[in-house]
């Protein structure tokens, strides 16, 4: 079942998707995970918010963004298989007004994938681990990709380690940062390889990456201040 609110096929986010399903039966026949199929239907928004409810402490900005801005959920299918689509009311800032838009997210990372990465790089901060437990990758608002656990890589300098977690198509990856010999925290920066240093990112945490909080200008009390 198609929904006209999901836009025209010419829209940029839809170009890699052949079909969009809002029916659980149709999505299941296309190979979508059962957990995603269970979200679809008239109660899709409420069901999706409930799935993320246990993450309220780990991802407070995204939790509040879901509560106030999520308007629909569907399954899309493209060359890479099924993805979950979150349609938000205020997603695109065109300078004069906020427009609806879609966040695209992949299948959950497996426990084995997360444990293997943690054996290699150390314990992950709870926010990132929470996101990956729901979606192995997420296309963010600016078009960059929060990558899958097996695509994350460590970059080291004499004083700090950086875990590259966002692919923006540039040679300056968005990373977690930690002083060498310490644990990872939810400290998100942009690594500048040419200088071997980092600069502050647009979003200072994984939670903020999901909502693009630093550039979002709609009333801040809608996402907790």
N, C-alpha and C positions, 0 to 999 in steps of 0.2 A: 504494500500500500504506500503510495506516495503522498506527500503533504506539500501543498504549494508554498507554505512558509519556508521551505528549505531551499528556495531560490532557484535561479535559472542555471542550467548546466554550464553556461559561459562564465559564471562567477569563478574567480581564481581558485578558491579552496575546493571547488567541485571538479576541477579539470582532471584529476586523477581518480575520480570515483565514477564507476559505471552506473551504480544504482544506489538509492537510499531507501531504507525500509523503516517504516514506523509500526509494522505488524510483527508480533513475536514469531508467528508461524513462518512468515516470509524470511525473516532474519535467520531463523534456525535452519531453514532449507538452504540458506546461503553460507552456512558454516559458522555463524556467529556463536560465541560461547553462550552456554545456557544462562549464565549469570546476567549477561547483557540482554538476552531475550526476555528475561523475567522483569526487566525494567520497563519495557515498552508498553504502550497503551495509554489510556486516559490518565493514569496515575504516574506517568513516567517521571515527571518532575519530583513529586513527593518521594517516589521510590529511590531515585538517584540521590536526593538529599539525605535520605536515611542511610544509604550505603556509606556516605562520607561522614556521617554524624560522629562515629568514634574517632575521627581525625580532627575534631574541632580544636583540641589543644595543640596538636602538632602543626596544623595549617589554619590558623584562625582567620587570616585574610581570605583565603580561598573558601573556607567554610561559610563565611558571611556573604561572600560574592555569590555563591550558589544559592543562598537563602533569598537574596534580593534580586538577582539578575537572571537566573536560569529560567528559560521559558519552554524548552522542549529537548527531547533526547531521541536519537535515532541511531540506526546502524548503517554505515556506508560500506560499500564493497568496491575495491579497486584491484589493481594488479598485485598488490601485496597482501590481499585478503581483507577480511572484515576489520573495520575500525569503529569505535564508538564516537558519536558526534554530540557535542554539547552546544546547544544554541543559546546564546546570551543576548539579553536585551540591549545592553550598552557594552559593546565589544570593540567597535571601531570608532576612533576619534578622528573625524574629518576636519576638525578645526572650528566648525560652526555648530555641530551637533554630534551626538553619539548615535551610532547605527548598530543594528543587530549584526552578529557575526557568529562564527563557529569555531570551537576548539576541537581538534581532531586528536584522538588518543588510541593507542594500540592495546593489545592483549596484556594482561598482567605479567610482570616478570615472575619467573618461578622462584620458589624458595631456594632451589639449588643454584640458580643464577646469582641471587643475592648473597648467599653464603660463600660462593666461590669468589665473588668480588671482594667480600670482606676478608677472606683469607689472604688475598693478594695485597689489599691496601689498608686494612684496618676497619673498625666498626664505622658504619655510615651514620650521619646525623639522622634523627628520627623523621624529620620532614621529608628528606629525599627518599628514605626507605619506605615511608608511607605512600608517597606518590608512585614509586616503582611497584609496590605491591598491588596497586590498582591498575597501573598502566605502564607497560615497558617503555613506551615513548609517548611524548606529548608534543604536538605542534603548538608553539606559543603564539601569543597575539601578534608579535612582530614577524612571524613566519619562520623563526629559527626553531630548532628541534631539541627538546630535552631528550638526550639519546638513551638507548637501551643500556643496561648495566654492562653488557659485554663490549660495548663501544666506548665506555668511559676509560680514560687513560691518565696516568700520573705524569706530571711534568715537575721536575725538581730543579731548585736553585740551591746555592750554598746555605741559605737560611730558611727556605720554605718549600713545602710540597703543594702542588696544585692538582686537583682532580678535575679534568676537563669533562663537563657534563652537558654542555650545550653546543650544538653545531649551528653556527650562524652563517656558514659559508665564507668566513673570513679567516685570516691567519692569527686572529686574537680570540681564542676560545674563552667562553664564560666558565668559571671554575669554582669549586670549593677551595679554600686556602687554609693551611695550618702551618704553624712553625714546626720545623723538623723535630721529631721526637714527641709530638703531642697528638691528641686525638682530633679527628675531624669535627668541626662545628659548622653551624649553618651560616657560614661567612662566605658570601658569593662576591667574586670580583672578576675583572677581565684581565687575563694574563697577556702581557706584551712581550712576545719572544725576543724581539730585537733588542730589548732592554733587559730582559731577564727579571722583570718586575711586574707588578700588577697595579691597576688603577681601579677605583670604585666602579661598580657596575651600575646600570640604570636601576636594577632591582637588587637589594642587599641580601636577599635570602631566597631560598627555593620557594617558599610561600609567596613572596612578592613576585617572583618570576611568573607564577601562574596567573596573577591578576594584572601584571604590569603596573604595580601600584605607584611607582615613582612618577609615571607620566599620566596617570589617570586623574581627571580633574572633577569627576562627579562627586557629590557631597561625601566627604570622608566619613561622616557618622554612619553611612550605610554599610561600611565595612569595619566598623569598630574604632574609628577615630583617626 
